Amino acid sequence: MQIEIRHAQNLSFREKQVVTMKEMGASTAVIAKRLRISESSVATLFNRARGKGYETVIVIDGDALGLFG
């Protein structure tokens, strides 16, 4: 499985970090600890990124789902 963030060029480096971790299922608390920032900063960065219109696409190999063979 791969995660692709479309329109990532519109995001700052820190916003990309937060979005990537958030989209992979990390909690705000885990992200804050890992990036050494406050939970409110994580929320701000995530909301700012959402406002810039990024899209997340999950790419799953069809074979992994047992659909093609």
N, C-alpha and C positions, 0 to 999 in steps of 0.2 A: 504494500500500500504506500502511496506517495500523496503528499499534500502539495497542491499548487496554489499559490496566492497570486491571483490576477490583479493587475493594476498596482503591484507592489512598488513600482517606481514612484508612486505618489506618496509613499510612506517614508517616514524617517527610519533610521536604523533601529532605534529603540522601539518604535511602533511595530516594526517587522518582528522584533524579538517577542514582544508581548502577543501579537496576533498569532504567531507560529505556536507559541506555547499554549495559548488559550484554545486554539483550534485543535490541538492535540489532546485537549482535555485537562490541562493543568488548572488548578484553582488559583484564584487571585492571590491567596496567601503563599502558595508554592512559588508562583511567578515572582512575587515581591521578594521572597527570601533568596531565590536564585539570582535575581538581578540586583539585589541589595538596594531596593527602593521601597517606598511605602506602598501599602495596598491602595491608598487613594491615588498615587501616581500611576499604578497599574490601571486602575479604572479610567483615569483621565486619558492615558495613552490609548487604551482600547477604544474608548468612545471617540476620540479624535480620529483614529484609524477608520472606524466605521463611518464617520462623517465624510471621509475621503473616498468612500465607495469601493473598497477592495472586495474581491470575491474569492471564496475558497472553493477549490475543486478537489475532490478526493479521487485519485486514480487507483482503481483496483483491477488487478489482472483477472480476467475472466476465468482463467484456469484455477485460480485460487478459490473461486466460488463453485467450482465443479459444474460449470455451465456448458463447457465446450469439450466434451470428451469423456 
